[in-house]
Amino acid sequence: MQNGTDLYHLPLGEAEFSKACGGPCTEGCVTLARIGDGVWALGDSKRPEAEPLRFTTEELEAAGIAPERFGLNV
């Protein structure tokens, strides 16, 4: 939770997802979008129908995921 907010209540409707590929992009890519101040949605291009997972910036950093790799600023 970020400042008492349930991350899964934040809307994704206006989110612009960017891709970062770890290998051949024919295999699919991880997608990332900023959905709030210090809040991110992480998806899978192979499963676009699946609900993206939600993380704070601190949680992404702890997992070794850098928004900069997706062309996004923190």
C-alpha positions, 0 to 999 in steps of 0.5 A: 500500500502506498500512503494508505491506498490500495494499488489495485484500486488505481485505474489503468485506463489511461496508462501507457505501457512500455516494453523491455525485452530480455531476449528475442521479443518474439517470445514476449516482453515485460510491460511497465506503466506509471499509474500514480506517484511512485506506483507502477503496473507491470504486465506481460505482453504474452498475456495482455488479458491478464491483470498487471501486477502493481508495485511501488517504486521501492518494490520495483527497485528491490526486485531489480526492475529499473523503469529507465530500462523501459524508457520511463523516468522514476 
